[in-house]
Amino acid sequence: MTERIPTRPIGASGLETGVLSLGSWHTYDRMDFTDAVELVSSAVEHGVNLFDVGVYGFRGMQPPVFTDVLFSAIVRAAGLPRERYLLSEKLWLEGYGEGGFRPQLEHALFRVGSEYADLVILGDLRRDDLDLRDLVVDLAGLAESGLIRAWGVNNWSAANLQALIDIAAAEGVPGPQLAQLKYSVARRAIPDGEPFARLWEQGLAMQASDVMEGGILAGNAAPGREVGRDPGAIRERIVAELPAFVALADELEATPAQLAVAFSLTHPATATTLFGASRLEQLLANLEAVALVERVGAETIRARVEPFWADRGVVDPEGP
């Protein structure tokens, strides 16, 4: 059993994260509260210190989304002082307007019971009426006021990320430190492509997400919960190749979930891999992915899962 996972830096932010992190989209609201407290406590004991607890949904939404509110109670019940963990919040560009990001950030912090977020992640860029400089300057103001410590983006293109980096350099303020990207044995075209390679060379870090394809790569061909979007329409192929992937995991004396997580850790830019767990057994099993990389070797893992790369030549490596 992995006693404590290693840490890696989040870009040049000065923040250190465990190589595994926990997300909260419909996680804690699917658990018994006592079990959730035990899970989070155990995660921190083993070195998982970054928790994604963004506000998913909006006022009046039915059923209401409150997993982030539950997290605030969980850490209190676990007796975790704020300095023991890193809080990651989402900022949605759909809500960016008068007052910048501050109104939605203050609302998110109120819900989670914290005075600041260590990290904020900008949601997908779907608007064409935004000035990227305004975003960079606004985020610099939030950092100066002590509301955030670092920021990154979720599923942005390499060109737009480079623009953010260049604007921040010109303004003399901190730029993005992290890119949250879908990254799995099946979805590799963007993080492994040349456009993002140039960003990794500049010190940008990656947070790998959706590494189990909503549970499919954990061995469940028909997950009962909501699964994220399907860029390139390759999910059918992923399901078709699942038996072979499960067989490879068996050969490596691992579970499919462990192999899926282990692969994401082999990318040199990965600061942390984000996953959800609703049972303590899931968490402890996924922690073993770190030991799997050490036992088998990163190069060997990458070579063995090469046949499962489903979006190669299908998805533009430049990103959305």
Beta strands, then each sheet from edge to edge (+ up, - down):
strand 1: 7-9
strand 2: 16-18
strand 3: 20-23
strand 4: 50-52
strand 5: 86-91
strand 6: 117-122
strand 7: 148-154
strand 8: 178-182
strand 9: 205-209
strand 10: 270-275
sheet 1: 1+ 2-
sheet 2: 3+ 4+ 5+ 6+ 7+ 8+ 9+ 10+ 3+
end
